[in-house]
Amino acid sequence: MGRSQLLLFFFLLSLSLYAQNPEWINYTYGCGIMTTATEGDNVWAGTYLGGLIKVNKSTGEKSFFNMGNSGLPNNRVFAIAIDSSGNKWFGTWGGGIAKFDGTNWTVYNQSNSGLPDNMVRTIAIDNSGNKWIGTYYGGIAKFDGTNWTVYNTSNSGLLTNRIASITIDTSGIAWVGTYEGLAKYDGISWTVFTRSNSGLPDNYVFSITIDNSNNKWLGTSLGLAAFDGTDWKVYNSSNSGLPYNEVTSIAIDFSGDKWFGTLGGGIVKFDGSNWTVYNYTNSGLPGNYVESIMIDDSGNKWIGVDSCGLVKFDGTSWTIYEISNSGLSDSRIYAIAIDSSGNKWIGTYNGGLVEFSGSSWKVYNTFNSGLPSNYIRSIAIDRLGNKWIGTMNGLAKFDNTNWEVYNSFNSDLSDNRIYSIAIDGLGNKWIGTYGGGLAKYDDTNWEIYTSFNSGLPANGILSIAIDGSGNKWIGTSGGLAKFNNTNWEIYTSSNSSLPNNAILAIAIDSSDNKWIGTYGGLSKFKDNLWVVYNRSNSGLPYDDPWAIVIDSFGNKWIGTASAGLAKFDDSNWTVYNSYNSGLPNNSIRSIAIDHFGNKWIGSYEGGLAVYKEGGVVAINEDKPNVSPTEFLLSQNYPNPFNPNTKIKFSVETRCGVSLRVYDVLGNEVATLVNEEKQPGNYEVSFNTQQTTNNRQLSSGVYFYQLRSSSGGGNFVQTKKMIVLK
């Protein structure tokens, strides 16, 4: 085989390997178990935000199914039913229902079937195999595998179209719990029970279960009711051992004992005479908010606890199963930054800061670290690898060991709500606060800019970007400001084509175009020329871009607050949302792109998604040489460059490492790294303004040198790079 043939072989082989990788990966925070079902050796559990979990009862082995790795149309799974053929029917909150036969997925929704509403609360299967599907707004759909029959307030005895629960009795009668009472349907006529005409304690019927004597046990928001077809008996926290009145779930074991899940009081067992309560304080139950209970063939109780996972209780021991496929501490992701080692730093709404190495997760919060608040709005990483974290209670600096916190009490910061951070080529931190204006911090001194002492148009700073000339572009709640360290230029909807004065996001491309996200759409700005893109004149799905990043090909990736993700290549628009892709949620709050081109997408309640056309570079491929066998300095890219380039290097052993830039005369012009490094692969960014004398580099030839010491064998390697303006 010739050399060219060999190269072609390896190229095609690499294509086939990468083609096996999925285009989407979802990292979820399960949040809570909404429903469970048993099938042979497995338990299926539907989560509030994390898709599906299959747990092997014997081994505890878990499998996760979500929008990124399966045909599941939504990661909120509120209902599960299994038919006599072993098909699983999953009701989702927003994606309709999915049928899974173990191999293939079939989705039914409002667009392709007779399903009246995509928000499905409950599914029951009768003895004829008909599926009875209760929806949140559309009433009930009966599906026989071919035909759909819809029952709603217009054509049936239902008092409301909001369905909470359905159970079919041995006579084939459907018992329907709604938000406005209980309905009975025998196939011909409807009978409705409410607080007004029956002993039902409340009209909101969470759950229904029927015992061997055909008694209906009904869980409501004001207690429990037992109905034998004639008489009603009500149990509540005042007249019984029921610990809490909101009864969300009911199951009956082989002895006829009833098990009730409550929304605040844990679970309770009732044998007809005695009540036994299991809660957070007296048992292994990890929380008192119970969404579901199911009893398997061995009598084990499987309990879904809100925010606490899936719990198995065998009558003696308690086993808790983690319900997330990641170490995320919150499903609401507001900030993402990627360090030179490829670690992802993820800021959440209420779960603190999460570090993801590609194989392990670590959470930093107010309890286990120096983080001043668990609400993270912004993250920036400086050239030394320090993380600067903007929280709603001050600014934190983290060097991987120590924490320093800056706030209005110990620094010149005038507002502790840090919404944006950018770091210039000199290492100055530019910090945007929600109400206290803009702060510049050089690691020693603070300078504060407000609408009272500068040209800043408003004190609410929502976004900051820095161009290749060092100009700061500051997005405020009152317009856009350009600051060159001396003069201010202000752009508003009154004096420019800016469509709205609330500047949500700013990104700058390689041609120096500023891409500006506002509540009036997206703007492109350069040399006083404006182009506005909105949903009326472009493929932008909604006029609320919260996040903008630009990839190495110049494509703009725009995250909207309510309509998903858009890619714009300057000609064509491609929209990704929770209906047509593996994106778990349409409210995008943050985007970052790693050096393999994977897009890391943070959403509000959808957790973290990763996307790459043609296949995500697998996380275990993200660090191809975790323990390098040699020191190595790679050629910078791009080269020639202006103003930014990246330099990769490898460290074989733990040692002191320096990476410096020199001019052709041998004068040092910049120090990029000067610290001890662990073995690994690293990448640093270099900007032509990032010099020791604070002067921007002119066009010409420069050299960069990697040097090791203190255990590194005095390795030295030098390469050439070109600045071309």
C-alpha positions in Angstrom: 0.0 0.0 0.0 1.5 3.4 -1.1 1.8 6.3 1.3 -1.1 8.2 -0.3 -3.3 5.1 0.0 -2.3 4.6 3.6 -3.1 8.2 4.4 -6.5 7.9 2.7 -7.2 4.7 4.7 -6.5 6.4 8.0 -8.6 9.4 6.9 -11.6 7.2 6.0 -11.1 5.2 9.2 -11.1 8.4 11.3 -14.3 9.5 9.5 -16.0 6.2 10.3 -15.0 6.4 13.9 -16.2 9.9 14.4 -19.4 9.1 12.5 -20.3 6.6 15.3 -20.4 9.4 17.8 -23.8 11.0 18.4 -24.3 14.6 17.3 -26.0 15.5 20.7 -25.2 14.6 24.2 -27.4 15.6 27.2 -25.9 16.0 30.6 -28.9 16.2 32.9 -29.9 17.0 36.5 -32.8 14.6 37.1 -34.3 16.7 39.8 -37.0 14.3 40.7 -38.8 11.0 39.9 -42.3 11.6 38.5 -43.4 8.1 37.6 -42.2 4.5 37.8 -43.1 1.2 36.2 -41.8 -2.4 36.6 -40.9 -4.8 33.8 -39.3 -8.1 34.6 -35.9 -7.5 36.1 -36.0 -3.7 35.4 -37.6 -0.6 36.9 -38.3 2.3 34.5 -38.4 5.7 36.1 -39.4 9.0 34.5 -37.6 12.1 35.8 -38.7 15.7 36.0 -35.8 17.0 33.8 -33.4 14.1 33.1 -35.3 11.8 30.8 -35.7 8.1 31.6 -33.7 5.7 33.8 -33.8 2.0 33.6 -32.6 0.2 36.8 -31.8 -3.5 37.0 -33.3 -4.6 40.2 -30.7 -7.3 40.9 -27.5 -5.5 40.0 -28.5 -1.8 40.3 -27.0 -1.1 36.9 -28.6 2.0 35.4 -29.2 3.0 31.8 -30.1 6.6 30.8 -32.3 7.6 27.9 -32.7 11.3 26.9 -33.2 13.5 23.9 -29.5 13.2 23.0 -29.2 9.4 22.9 -32.6 8.1 22.1 -35.9 8.9 20.4 -37.3 10.4 23.6 -39.0 13.7 22.5 -38.6 15.5 25.8 -36.6 15.0 29.0 -39.6 15.5 31.3 -41.3 12.1 31.6 -44.4 12.3 33.7 -46.1 8.9 32.8 -45.1 5.3 32.0 -47.3 2.4 31.0 -46.2 -1.0 29.7 -48.5 -3.0 27.4 -48.9 -6.8 27.1 -46.3 -6.9 24.3 -43.7 -5.2 26.4 -43.9 -1.9 24.6 -43.1 1.0 26.8 -45.4 4.1 26.5 -43.8 7.3 27.9 -45.8 10.5 28.4 -43.7 13.6 28.3 -44.3 17.2 29.3 -44.2 19.0 25.9 -43.1 16.3 23.5 -46.2 14.1 23.4 -45.9 10.4 23.9 -43.2 7.9 22.8 -43.5 4.2 22.2 -40.4 2.1 22.7 -40.3 -1.6 21.8 -36.7 -2.1 23.1 -35.2 -1.1 19.8 -37.3 1.5 17.9 -38.9 4.7 19.0 -42.2 6.0 17.7 -43.4 9.5 18.7 -47.0 10.7 18.7 -47.7 14.4 19.1 -50.2 17.0 18.1 -48.5 17.4 14.6 -48.5 13.7 13.5 -51.4 12.1 15.4 -54.7 12.7 17.1 -53.1 13.5 20.4 -54.8 16.8 21.5 -52.0 18.1 23.7 -48.2 17.4 23.9 -48.2 17.7 27.7 -49.1 14.3 29.0 -49.8 13.7 32.7 -50.9 10.1 32.8 -51.3 6.9 30.7 -53.5 3.8 31.4 -53.9 0.7 29.3 -57.2 -1.3 29.4 -57.7 -5.0 28.9 -58.2 -4.5 25.1 -54.8 -2.8 24.8 -56.3 0.7 24.3 -54.2 3.5 25.7 -55.9 6.2 27.7 -53.8 9.3 27.7 -54.5 12.2 30.0 -53.2 15.6 29.0 -52.8 18.9 30.7 -54.9 21.0 28.3 -56.5 18.7 25.8 -58.6 16.3 27.8 -58.3 12.5 27.2 -57.1 10.7 24.1 -58.0 7.0 23.6 -55.7 5.2 21.1 -56.3 1.7 19.9 -53.1 1.5 17.8 -54.8 3.0 14.7 -57.5 5.4 15.7 -57.7 8.2 18.1 -60.8 9.3 20.1 -60.6 12.5 22.0 -62.8 13.3 25.1 -63.0 16.9 26.2 -65.3 19.4 27.8 -67.0 19.9 24.4 -68.0 16.3 23.6 -68.1 14.5 27.0 -69.0 14.8 30.6 -65.6 16.1 31.6 -65.7 19.4 33.6 -62.1 20.3 32.6 -59.5 19.3 30.0 -56.8 19.2 32.7 -56.3 15.5 33.5 -54.1 14.4 36.4 -54.7 10.6 36.7 -56.5 7.7 35.0 -57.2 4.1 36.2 -59.2 1.4 34.5 -61.1 -1.1 36.7 -61.8 -4.7 36.1 -65.0 -3.9 34.3 -63.3 -1.6 31.9 -64.6 1.5 33.5 -62.3 4.5 33.3 -61.8 6.5 36.5 -60.4 9.9 35.7 -58.9 12.3 38.2 -59.0 15.9 37.0 -58.3 19.4 38.4 -62.1 19.8 38.8 -63.2 16.5 40.3 -63.4 12.8 39.6 -65.1 11.4 36.4 -66.3 7.9 35.7 -66.8 6.7 32.1 -68.3 3.3 31.3 -68.0 3.7 27.5 -71.5 5.2 27.2 -72.2 7.7 30.0 -70.2 10.0 32.3 -70.7 10.5 36.0 -68.9 13.3 37.7 -68.0 13.6 41.4 -67.0 16.9 43.0 -66.8 18.4 46.4 -70.3 19.7 45.8 -72.1 16.5 45.0 -70.0 13.8 46.8 -67.7 13.1 49.7 -64.6 14.0 47.6 -62.5 16.2 49.9 -61.1 18.3 47.1 -61.5 18.6 43.3 -57.9 18.2 42.4 -57.4 14.4 42.2 -53.7 13.6 42.0 -53.9 9.8 42.0 -56.3 6.8 41.8 -55.8 3.2 42.7 -58.4 0.4 43.0 -58.1 -2.4 45.6 -59.2 -6.0 45.3 -62.6 -5.1 46.7 -63.1 -2.5 43.9 -62.7 0.3 46.3 -61.3 3.5 44.7 -58.6 5.2 46.7 -58.2 8.8 45.7 -55.4 11.1 46.6 -56.3 14.8 46.5 -54.7 18.0 47.6 -56.9 18.0 50.8 -56.6 14.4 51.9 -57.4 10.9 51.0 -60.8 9.4 50.0 -62.0 5.8 49.8 -65.0 5.3 47.6 -66.8 1.9 47.5 -69.3 3.0 44.8 -71.8 4.3 47.3 -70.1 5.6 50.4 -67.2 7.9 50.9 -64.6 7.9 53.7 -62.1 10.7 54.0 -58.7 10.6 55.8 -56.7 13.7 56.5 -54.0 14.9 58.8 -56.7 15.9 61.4 -58.6 12.6 61.7 -56.0 10.0 60.8 -52.3 9.1 60.8 -51.9 10.7 57.4 -49.0 13.1 57.9 -49.8 15.5 55.1 -52.9 16.2 53.0 -51.5 16.3 49.5 -51.5 12.7 48.5 -49.6 12.4 45.2 -49.4 8.7 44.7 -51.0 5.4 45.9 -49.9 1.8 45.7 -51.3 -1.4 47.2 -49.1 -4.4 48.2 -49.9 -8.1 48.1 -51.2 -7.9 51.7 -53.7 -5.2 50.8 -51.8 -2.6 52.7 -52.0 0.9 51.1 -48.9 3.0 50.6 -49.4 6.7 50.1 -46.9 9.3 49.0 -47.4 12.8 50.2 -46.0 16.2 49.1 -44.3 17.1 52.3 -44.9 14.3 54.8 -43.0 11.4 53.3 -44.8 8.1 52.8 -47.3 6.3 55.0 -48.4 2.7 55.2 -52.1 2.0 56.1 -53.2 -1.6 56.9 -56.8 -0.6 57.5 -56.3 0.1 61.2 -52.8 1.4 61.8 -50.7 4.1 60.1 -46.9 3.9 59.8 -45.1 7.0 58.6 -41.7 7.0 57.0 -40.0 10.3 56.6 -36.7 12.1 56.4 -36.1 12.0 60.1 -37.1 8.4 61.1 -36.1 6.3 58.1 -33.8 6.1 55.1 -36.1 8.2 53.0 -34.0 11.1 51.7 -36.8 13.6 51.4 -40.4 14.2 52.3 -41.7 15.3 48.9 -42.9 12.1 47.2 -44.1 12.1 43.6 -44.6 8.4 43.0 -44.8 4.9 44.5 -44.7 1.6 42.7 -44.5 -1.9 44.2 -42.7 -4.6 42.2 -43.3 -8.4 42.0 -41.0 -8.9 45.0 -42.9 -6.5 47.1 -40.2 -3.8 47.0 -41.5 -0.3 47.1 -39.9 2.1 44.5 -40.4 5.7 45.6 -39.7 8.8 43.6 -38.6 11.6 45.8 -38.5 15.2 44.5 -34.9 16.4 44.0 -33.6 13.4 46.0 -33.6 10.4 43.6 -35.2 7.0 43.3 -35.5 5.0 46.5 -36.1 1.2 46.9 -37.5 0.0 50.3 -37.6 -3.8 50.8 -39.3 -3.5 54.2 -36.0 -3.3 56.1 -33.3 -1.5 54.0 -33.4 1.6 52.0 -31.4 2.0 48.7 -31.0 5.3 46.9 -30.3 5.5 43.2 -28.8 8.6 41.6 -31.1 9.8 38.9 -28.8 12.1 36.9 -26.3 11.0 34.2 -23.9 13.7 35.3 -22.6 15.5 38.3 -24.6 18.7 37.6 -26.0 20.3 40.7 -28.7 22.3 38.9 -30.5 22.1 35.6 -30.3 25.9 35.1 -26.9 26.8 33.4 -26.1 30.5 33.2 -22.3 30.4 32.4 -19.8 28.1 30.8 -16.0 28.6 30.4 -13.4 26.2 29.2 -9.8 26.3 30.6 -6.6 25.5 28.8 -6.8 21.8 29.9 -10.2 21.4 28.4 -12.0 21.4 31.7 -15.5 22.9 31.6 -16.5 25.3 34.4 -20.2 25.6 34.6 -22.1 28.2 36.6 -25.6 27.3 37.7 -28.6 29.2 39.0 -28.7 27.7 42.5 -26.2 24.8 42.5 -23.0 26.7 42.6 -20.0 26.0 40.3 -19.4 22.7 38.6 -16.1 21.5 37.2 -16.2 18.8 34.5 -12.9 17.2 33.4 -14.5 14.9 30.8 -14.6 12.0 33.2 -15.3 13.4 36.6 -17.5 16.1 38.1 -16.8 18.4 41.1 -19.2 20.8 42.7 -18.2 24.0 44.5 -20.9 25.7 46.6 -21.2 27.9 49.6 -21.0 24.9 51.9 -17.8 23.3 50.7 -15.8 26.2 49.3 -15.2 29.9 49.4 -17.9 30.6 46.8 -20.0 33.5 48.2 -23.2 32.5 46.4 -24.6 29.5 44.6 -26.1 31.7 41.8 -23.4 32.1 39.1 -23.9 34.6 36.3 -20.5 34.8 34.7 -17.1 33.1 34.5 -13.8 34.2 32.9 -10.4 32.5 33.0 -7.2 34.5 33.0 -3.9 33.5 31.3 -2.7 32.0 34.6 -5.7 29.7 34.8 -7.4 31.6 37.6 -11.2 31.4 37.5 -13.1 34.7 38.0 -16.6 33.9 39.0 -19.4 36.4 39.0 -22.1 35.6 41.5 -25.1 37.4 42.9 -23.1 38.1 46.1 -19.8 39.3 44.8 -16.8 38.3 42.7 -14.7 35.2 43.5 -11.2 34.3 42.2 -10.3 30.6 42.4 -6.8 29.3 41.6 -7.8 25.7 42.0 -6.7 25.8 45.6 -7.5 29.1 47.2 -10.5 31.4 47.1 -10.6 35.2 47.2 -13.9 37.1 47.4 -14.4 40.7 46.4 -17.6 42.5 47.3 -18.9 45.9 48.3 -17.6 45.5 51.8 -14.0 44.7 51.2 -13.3 46.3 47.8 -14.5 49.2 45.6 -17.2 47.2 44.0 -20.4 49.1 44.4 -22.8 46.2 43.6 -22.4 42.6 44.4 -24.5 41.3 41.5 -21.8 40.4 38.9 -23.4 39.8 35.5 -20.4 39.9 33.2 -16.6 39.6 33.2 -14.1 40.1 30.5 -10.3 40.0 30.7 -8.1 42.2 28.4 -4.7 41.5 27.0 -3.0 43.1 29.9 -4.8 40.9 32.4 -7.2 43.6 33.6 -10.5 42.3 34.7 -13.6 44.3 33.5 -16.5 43.5 35.7 -20.1 44.4 34.9 -22.5 44.7 37.8 -26.3 44.7 37.6 -26.7 48.2 39.2 -23.3 49.5 40.1 -21.8 50.2 36.7 -18.5 48.8 35.4 -15.4 48.0 37.5 -11.8 47.6 36.2 -9.4 45.6 38.4 -5.7 45.1 37.7 -5.1 42.8 40.7 -4.2 45.8 42.8 -6.3 48.9 42.0 -9.9 49.4 41.2 -11.5 51.9 38.9 -15.3 52.3 38.9 -17.2 53.7 35.9 -20.9 54.7 36.3 -23.4 56.8 34.5 -22.5 59.6 36.9 -18.7 59.8 36.4 -18.3 58.5 32.8 -20.0 58.1 29.5 -21.6 54.9 30.5 -25.3 55.1 29.5 -26.7 53.0 32.3 -25.4 51.2 35.4 -26.8 47.8 34.6 -24.0 46.0 32.7 -25.3 42.9 31.0 -22.4 42.0 28.7 -18.8 42.9 27.8 -16.5 42.1 24.9 -13.0 43.3 24.0 -11.9 43.7 20.4 -8.4 43.2 18.9 -7.5 46.9 19.5 -8.4 46.6 23.2 -11.6 48.6 22.9 -14.2 47.5 25.4 -17.7 47.0 24.1 -20.1 47.2 27.0 -23.7 46.1 26.8 -25.9 47.9 29.3 -29.6 48.1 30.0 -29.6 51.5 28.4 -27.6 51.0 25.2 -24.1 50.0 23.9 -20.9 51.7 24.9 -17.5 51.6 23.3 -14.6 52.6 25.6 -11.0 53.0 24.4 -9.7 53.7 27.9 -10.1 57.4 27.3 -13.2 58.2 25.2 -16.7 56.9 25.2 -19.0 56.3 22.2 -22.6 55.5 22.9 -25.1 53.8 20.7 -28.8 53.6 21.5 -32.0 53.0 19.6 -32.3 56.8 19.4 -29.0 57.6 17.7 -28.3 54.4 15.8 -30.0 51.4 14.2 -29.8 49.5 17.5 -33.2 47.8 17.8 -33.3 47.8 21.5 -31.3 49.3 24.4 -31.0 46.2 26.5 -27.8 44.6 25.3 -27.9 40.9 26.3 -24.8 39.5 24.5 -21.9 40.7 22.4 -19.4 38.7 20.3 -16.8 40.0 17.9 -15.7 38.1 14.8 -12.4 37.9 13.0 -13.4 40.7 10.7 -14.1 43.0 13.7 -17.9 42.9 13.2 -19.7 43.2 16.5 -22.7 40.9 16.9 -25.0 42.3 19.4 -28.0 40.5 21.0 -30.9 42.6 22.2 -34.5 42.2 23.1 -35.2 43.6 19.6 -33.2 40.9 17.8 -29.6 40.5 16.6 -27.4 43.4 15.2 -24.2 43.3 13.2 -22.2 46.5 13.5 -18.9 47.7 11.9 -17.7 51.1 10.7 -21.1 52.8 11.5 -22.9 50.2 9.4 -25.7 48.3 11.0 -27.6 45.2 9.9 -30.5 44.0 12.0 -31.7 40.5 12.0 -35.0 39.5 13.6 -37.7 36.9 13.2 -39.5 39.0 10.6 -36.6 39.4 8.2 -34.3 36.4 8.9 -34.2 32.9 10.2 -33.7 34.1 13.8 -36.3 32.1 15.7 -37.0 34.8 18.3 -35.9 38.3 19.1 -34.1 37.6 22.4 -30.5 36.4 21.9 -29.0 35.7 25.3 -25.8 34.1 24.1 -23.6 34.5 21.1 -20.4 32.7 20.2 -18.4 32.5 17.0 -16.7 29.3 15.9 -13.4 28.9 14.0 -15.3 28.9 10.7 -17.0 32.2 11.4 -20.4 30.7 12.1 -22.4 32.5 14.6 -24.1 30.4 17.2 -27.0 32.3 18.8 -28.9 31.1 21.9 -32.3 32.6 22.4 -34.2 32.8 25.6 -37.3 31.1 24.3 -36.8 29.5 20.9 -33.7 27.4 20.9 -30.3 27.7 19.1 -29.6 29.3 15.7 -26.5 28.9 13.5 -25.9 31.6 11.0 -23.1 31.3 8.4 -23.8 34.8 7.0 -26.1 33.4 4.4 -28.1 30.5 5.8 -29.9 30.0 9.1 -30.2 26.6 10.9 -32.4 26.4 13.9 -32.1 23.7 16.6 -34.9 23.4 19.2 -36.4 20.8 21.5 -38.7 19.6 18.7 -36.3 19.0 15.9 -33.0 18.1 17.7 -31.4 16.8 20.8 -31.6 20.2 22.5 -33.3 19.5 25.8 -34.7 23.0 26.4 -35.4 26.1 24.2 -34.2 28.7 26.8 -30.5 29.0 26.1 -28.4 31.0 28.6 -24.8 30.2 27.7 -22.6 28.7 24.9 -19.0 27.8 24.8 -17.0 26.0 22.1 -14.1 23.7 22.9 -11.0 23.2 20.7 -12.6 20.2 18.9 -15.6 22.3 17.8 -18.0 20.8 20.3 -20.7 23.4 21.3 -21.4 23.3 25.1 -24.9 24.7 25.5 -26.3 25.7 28.9 -30.1 26.0 29.1 -32.6 27.0 31.7 -33.9 23.7 33.2 -32.5 21.6 30.4 -29.1 21.1 31.9 -26.1 21.0 29.6 -26.1 19.9 26.0 -23.2 19.2 23.7 -23.5 19.4 19.9 -21.2 18.9 17.0 -22.3 18.4 13.4 -21.1 15.0 12.3 -20.7 13.8 15.8 -19.5 15.1 19.1 -15.8 14.3 19.8 -16.3 11.9 22.6 -15.4 13.1 26.1 -12.8 10.4 26.4 -11.3 11.6 23.2 -11.3 15.2 24.4 -7.9 14.5 26.1 -6.2 12.1 23.7 -3.0 11.9 25.8 -3.9 12.3 29.4 -0.3 11.4 30.4 2.0 12.6 27.7 5.2 10.6 27.2 7.3 13.7 26.3 7.4 17.4 26.5 6.1 19.0 23.3 5.5 22.5 21.9 3.1 22.7 19.0 2.9 25.3 16.2 0.6 28.1 17.1 -2.7 28.4 15.2 -3.7 30.4 13.3 -0.3 31.5 12.0 0.1 34.2 10.7 -2.4 35.8 13.1 -4.0 39.1 14.2 -4.8 39.6 17.0 -5.4 36.2 18.6 -3.7 32.8 18.3 -3.5 29.7 20.4 -0.5 27.6 21.5 -0.7 24.0 22.7 2.0 22.2 24.7 2.4 19.0 26.6 4.1 18.4 30.0 5.5 14.9 30.7 6.2 15.2 34.4 5.2 17.6 37.3 7.6 20.5 37.0 8.0 24.2 36.6 7.0 25.4 33.2 7.4 28.7 31.4 6.1 29.8 28.0 7.5 33.2 26.8 7.4 35.2 23.6 10.4 37.0 22.2 11.1 39.5 19.4 13.8 38.9 16.7 16.4 40.6 18.9 15.7 38.2 21.8 13.8 40.7 24.0 11.1 39.1 26.0 7.7 40.7 25.1 5.2 38.4 26.9 5.1 35.7 29.6 2.1 33.4 29.0 2.9 30.7 31.5 5.2 30.7 34.5 4.1 28.1 37.1 4.2 24.5 38.2 2.2 22.2 35.9 0.9 18.6 36.3 1.5 16.1 33.5 -1.0 16.9 30.8 -1.9 18.7 27.6 -2.4 22.5 27.7 -3.5 25.3 25.5 -3.1 29.0 26.0 -4.3 32.0 24.1 -2.1 34.9 23.1 -3.3 38.4 22.1 -1.0 40.9 20.4 -1.9 43.4 23.2 -0.8 40.9 25.9 2.7 42.2 26.3 4.9 43.0 29.3 5.4 46.7 28.2 1.6 47.2 27.6 2.2 47.9 23.9 0.5 46.2 21.1 2.8 44.0 18.9 3.5 45.3 15.5 3.7 43.2 12.4 6.7 40.9 12.2 8.4 37.7 13.3 8.3 36.5 16.9 9.5 33.4 18.7 7.8 31.5 21.6 9.7 29.2 23.8 8.6 26.4 26.2 11.1 25.7 29.0 10.9 23.2 31.9 12.7 23.2 35.2 12.5 21.6 38.7 12.1 18.0 37.6 11.4 18.6 34.0 14.9 17.8 32.7 15.5 21.4 31.5 13.5 20.9 28.3 13.6 23.8 25.9 11.8 24.2 22.6 11.3 27.3 20.4 9.0 28.0 17.5 8.4 30.9 15.2 5.1 32.8 14.7 4.1 35.8 12.6 2.0 38.8 13.4 0.4 40.1 10.2 -1.7 43.2 10.2 
